[in-house]
Every structure is written in structure tokens, then in C-alpha cells.
Amino acid sequence: MVHRFGEICVNAICVYATSAPASRGLAWMAHRPAGRIHLHHKRKPSVNPHTGTRTATKPKDEPPTLDRTTFGHRLRSARKRFGWTLAQLAERSGVSITTISRAERGQLALGYENFTALGRALEMDMNAMFAGAGVKPAQLDGPVVTRAGKGVVYRGLSIAYEFLGTTAAGKQMSPIVGTVHARRIHGPEDFVRHAGEEFAYVLSGEIEVHFDNGEVLHMARGDSLYFDSRLGHAYISVSRQLARIVGMTIGESRHMQSAREGEARKAPVPAKPAARKTVKAKAPVSRKGA
């Protein structure tokens, strides 16, 4: 807002500090009595008229974040409870010794495949691994509410995961709100594989979902995807802003496992080729006098 000569601005209230009739050249003040207060704004301006800078806004509450160091301490404590060495945990989880060691020291962010594999090996569900500080998950005996922005955030290799419902232990589903910060596929190591099934719904932005069989799916706001998560997959943001998704994973249930094993048993077993009989040639019979 442009201020005029003789106008004093105090908290968006402009006081015309005139003590004498308006002089020639200030005809705009002639109809305003001295000392009258005029309000130019019905609401507080977002820009300070004197400095040109925006007024400070109250910062929003940030969601609780599980940093790498805290996660590393939990991982190490869980391993120590079993009395396992790094090599023993690596053998049971399929995660390399180097990766586990760096994760325990807070030097490495784990991808989804690795922390789920370590969770299974250490008999820890996602809730115990990613619950907020000082929160001990309990069995699901009633509705669990996660208020807006109150999930626990862990920044993985390609996605920043906000884990929801972390106070319920032993639940079958693992819901998350994810911000996809990966922009491209660097190599085969970017593809994630884990038992069970996966669901993703795009809240904002656009993503590409790459599969290790060469298939690529482009998804925009409102699109959703459901697939067998044993197939290697990777998410990347392709919109100007980082895409946000709602994701859900579920481990392979006993029914799913039984059905898969049942199908394997029904599959016809290829017949073995008949063994060839080796017939030994008889030695020629010598005839006397021949």
C-alpha cells in the first residue's frame, strides 16, 4: 500500500497527524479532520509496508522424525538381545554385513526391502521399529487413530515414509504416506522386492513405477496400483513437485502361502525320460571246421 505525506502507519492503522488545515497541494487531506483515524485494511497485510518483507507466520507442527541414529540404536539393541554378531544377522536376514553395520551407526538410510528383512529376522514388526520415541506398541484391541501430521517419518533411499498406526503391534497391514524423492533409476540395486502384496494411491504429483521385468507405469493424481510385491519395483517422481502417495503393504498370509504351495503341488511333474538299456553285443560263436 502506498502511504501519503503526513500519514503514520502503526499496525495497519493509518493516523493522519495533521494539526492544521491542509495546505495547497494536499487537497486530498482537506476533507479529513485532524487526528482522525482511518482503517485502510480489514485484515493484517501479509507484507510489511515499510520493509517489503512478508510477516512471520506461525510454523506448522512438524511430524515426529525417526532419524538414522535413533533407528541404528534400535537395530543394534535388537540384535544384541539375540546375542548375534553382524555376520549371524546378515546370514538370517540376507542383508550384507556392511549395510547392517553402517545402518547401526546411523551412516546409512535403509530401503524398504532391507528394513523389512531385518525386522523379520529380529522378530520385530514395523511398529516396534518405527514407533515414536517413548511409545511402546500394544496389541490391537481397539481403533487406532493417527492425527494429521503425527505419523513417524523415516527418510529411506527413495521415499520418505510417514508410518501410520505405529502404536498397534502385530497388525497385518503397514500403511504409510510417502513422499517420493527419487528422480531416476540408478541401477538394479534400486528395485525392491518383498513377500506379500502392495497398494499405492497417488495423492499429488506424478510418479513412474518401474518393474524389473521392464514394465513402466505412469501414474498421476488419483491413480492407484495393486501388485505382487515379490516383483522388483521402484518409484520415482516425474512431476515438478515431489509426488506424495498413500501406500499399503501386507505380508504373505498363511492362506496366500498355502494357495501358492497348493498350486505348485498341482503342477504336473515332467516325466523322466526312460533309461536306455545297454545291450552288450554277444561275442561271435566260433564254429569248428568253419
C-alpha positions in Angstrom: 0.0 0.0 0.0 1.3 3.5 -0.8 1.4 5.9 2.1 1.0 9.6 1.7 2.8 12.5 3.2 1.8 13.1 6.8 0.4 9.6 7.3 1.8 7.4 10.1 1.3 3.6 9.9 1.0 1.7 13.1 -0.1 -2.0 12.8 -2.1 -1.3 9.6 -3.8 1.7 11.3 -3.0 4.9 9.5 -3.3 8.1 11.6 -3.5 11.4 9.8 -1.3 13.5 12.0 -2.4 16.9 10.8 -2.8 19.7 13.3 -3.7 22.5 10.8 -5.9 22.8 7.7 -4.5 21.1 4.7 -2.1 23.3 2.7 -2.3 23.8 -1.1 -1.1 20.6 -2.8 -2.5 18.4 -0.1 -6.1 18.8 -1.1 -6.6 15.0 -0.5 -6.5 15.8 3.2 -8.9 18.7 3.3 -11.9 16.5 3.9 -10.3 14.6 6.8 -10.4 16.3 10.2 -7.1 16.4 12.1 -6.3 13.4 14.3 -9.0 11.2 12.6 -8.0 7.6 12.4 -8.8 5.7 9.2 -8.5 2.0 8.8 -7.2 1.0 5.3 -7.2 -2.7 5.9 -9.8 -5.1 7.3 -7.1 -7.7 7.8 -3.5 -7.6 8.6 -1.4 -7.3 5.4 0.9 -10.2 4.6 3.7 -7.8 3.5 5.3 -5.2 5.9 4.7 -1.8 4.1 8.0 -0.4 5.5 10.4 -3.3 4.8 8.6 -5.0 1.9 9.1 -8.4 3.6 6.4 -10.9 4.5 5.3 -11.0 8.0 6.3 -14.0 10.0 3.8 -16.9 10.1 3.4 -19.4 12.9 5.4 -22.5 11.9 3.3 -25.7 11.4 3.9 -28.6 13.7 6.4 -30.9 12.2 5.7 -34.6 12.2 8.0 -36.7 14.6 11.0 -37.9 12.7 12.9 -41.1 13.4 16.5 -40.1 12.5 19.1 -42.6 11.3 21.0 -42.6 14.6 17.9 -43.5 16.7 16.9 -46.2 14.2 20.5 -47.5 14.3 20.4 -47.8 18.1 17.1 -49.8 18.0 18.6 -52.1 15.4 21.7 -52.7 17.4 19.8 -53.3 20.6 17.5 -55.8 18.9 20.5 -57.7 17.5 22.2 -57.7 20.9 19.1 -59.2 22.6 19.6 -62.3 20.4 23.3 -62.3 21.1 24.0 -62.3 17.4 27.0 -61.0 15.6 26.7 -58.9 12.5 27.6 -61.9 10.4 24.8 -64.0 12.1 22.2 -61.3 11.4 23.4 -60.9 7.9 23.0 -64.7 7.3 19.5 -64.7 8.8 18.2 -61.6 7.0 20.0 -61.7 3.7 21.3 -58.1 4.3 25.0 -57.6 3.9 27.3 -57.1 6.9 28.4 -53.7 5.6 24.9 -52.5 5.2 23.8 -53.6 8.7 27.0 -52.1 10.3 26.5 -48.7 8.6 22.8 -48.7 9.5 23.6 -49.4 13.2 26.0 -46.5 13.2 23.5 -44.1 11.6 25.5 -43.7 8.5 23.0 -45.2 6.0 19.3 -45.0 5.3 17.8 -48.3 4.6 15.4 -49.1 1.8 12.1 -50.8 2.4 13.4 -54.2 1.4 16.2 -54.1 3.9 14.4 -52.9 6.9 11.6 -55.4 6.4 14.1 -58.2 6.0 15.9 -57.1 9.2 12.5 -56.8 11.0 11.6 -60.4 10.1 15.0 -61.7 11.2 14.8 -59.9 14.5 11.1 -60.7 15.1 10.3 -57.0 15.2 7.2 -55.7 13.4 7.2 -52.3 11.6 5.6 -50.7 14.6 8.4 -51.6 17.0 11.0 -50.4 14.5 9.3 -47.1 13.7 7.2 -46.1 16.7 7.8 -42.6 18.1 10.2 -42.0 20.9 9.0 -43.3 24.2 6.0 -45.1 22.6 5.7 -48.8 23.2 3.3 -50.5 20.7 0.5 -52.6 22.2 -1.8 -55.3 20.7 -4.6 -54.1 18.5 -7.6 -54.1 20.9 -9.4 -51.1 19.6 -9.4 -48.3 16.9 -6.0 -46.7 16.4 -6.1 -43.0 15.3 -3.1 -41.2 13.8 -3.8 -37.5 13.6 -2.8 -35.4 10.6 1.0 -34.9 10.5 1.6 -37.1 13.6 2.9 -40.2 11.8 6.5 -41.2 12.4 8.7 -40.1 9.4 11.8 -42.1 8.2 13.7 -41.0 5.1 14.6 -44.0 3.1 16.7 -44.3 0.0 14.0 -43.2 -2.5 10.9 -42.4 -0.3 10.4 -40.5 2.9 8.0 -42.8 4.8 5.4 -41.4 7.3 4.3 -44.6 9.1 0.8 -44.6 10.4 -0.8 -46.6 13.2 2.6 -47.4 14.7 1.1 -47.9 18.2 -0.6 -51.1 17.2 1.6 -54.1 17.4 1.3 -57.2 15.2 -1.1 -55.7 12.6 -1.2 -57.3 9.2 -1.0 -54.1 7.1 1.7 -51.4 7.1 0.1 -48.1 5.9 2.3 -45.2 5.0 2.1 -41.7 3.4 5.2 -41.4 1.3 7.0 -38.5 -0.4 8.9 -39.9 -3.4 12.2 -38.0 -3.6 14.0 -40.3 -6.1 14.2 -38.8 -9.6 15.7 -41.7 -11.6 16.7 -45.3 -11.5 20.5 -45.7 -10.9 20.7 -49.5 -11.3 19.3 -52.9 -10.3 20.0 -52.1 -6.7 17.1 -49.6 -6.7 14.5 -52.3 -7.2 12.7 -53.5 -4.1 11.3 -57.0 -3.6 9.5 -58.4 -0.6 6.9 -61.0 0.2 3.2 -60.1 0.0 1.3 -57.5 -1.9 1.4 -53.7 -2.3 -1.0 -50.9 -2.9 -0.2 -47.3 -3.9 -2.5 -44.3 -4.4 -1.2 -41.0 -5.8 -2.2 -38.0 -3.6 -0.4 -35.3 -5.6 2.2 -35.0 -8.3 3.1 -37.8 -10.8 5.2 -40.9 -10.5 6.6 -43.7 -12.6 6.7 -47.2 -11.2 9.4 -49.3 -12.8 9.4 -53.1 -12.6 12.4 -55.3 -13.1 10.7 -57.1 -16.0 11.0 -53.8 -18.0 7.4 -52.6 -17.5 7.0 -48.9 -16.6 3.7 -47.4 -15.4 3.0 -43.7 -15.4 0.6 -42.6 -12.6 -1.0 -39.2 -11.9 -3.1 -37.8 -9.1 -6.0 -40.1 -8.2 -4.4 -43.2 -9.9 -3.8 -46.3 -7.9 -1.9 -49.6 -8.3 -2.0 -53.0 -6.7 0.6 -55.7 -7.4 2.6 -58.7 -6.2 5.5 -57.1 -4.3 7.8 -60.0 -5.0 8.2 -58.4 -8.4 11.1 -56.0 -8.2 9.8 -52.4 -8.2 11.0 -48.8 -7.8 9.2 -45.4 -7.6 10.4 -42.1 -9.0 8.8 -38.6 -9.1 8.4 -37.2 -12.6 6.4 -34.1 -11.7 7.9 -30.7 -10.9 7.0 -31.1 -7.3 7.8 -34.3 -5.4 4.9 -36.7 -5.6 3.0 -37.9 -2.5 1.4 -41.3 -2.2 -0.6 -43.4 0.2 0.9 -46.9 0.3 0.0 -50.2 1.9 1.9 -53.4 2.2 0.7 -56.7 3.5 2.8 -59.7 4.2 2.1 -63.1 2.7 -0.7 -64.6 4.9 -1.0 -68.3 5.6 -3.8 -68.6 3.1 -1.7 -66.9 0.4 1.2 -69.2 1.2 -1.0 -72.3 1.2 -2.6 -71.4 -2.1 0.8 -70.8 -3.7 2.2 -74.1 -2.4 -1.0 -75.9 -3.4 -0.7 -74.6 -7.0 2.9 -75.8 -7.0 1.8 -79.3 -5.9 -0.8 -79.4 -8.6 1.6 -78.6 -11.4 2.4 -81.7 -13.4 5.8 -83.2 -12.8 7.6 -83.7 -16.0 8.1 -87.4 -16.7 11.7 -88.6 -16.6 12.9 -90.0 -19.9 13.1 -93.7 -19.9 16.5 -95.1 -19.2 18.2 -96.5 -22.2 19.1 -100.2 -22.0 22.6 -101.0 -23.0 22.7 -104.3 -24.8 26.0 -105.9 -24.8 27.0 -107.4 -28.1 27.4 -111.2 -27.9 30.8 -112.5 -28.9 30.7 -114.4 -32.1 30.4 -118.1 -31.7 33.3 -119.9 -33.3 32.4 -122.9 -35.3 34.9 -125.6 -35.6 35.8 -126.5 -39.0 34.4 -123.3 -40.4 
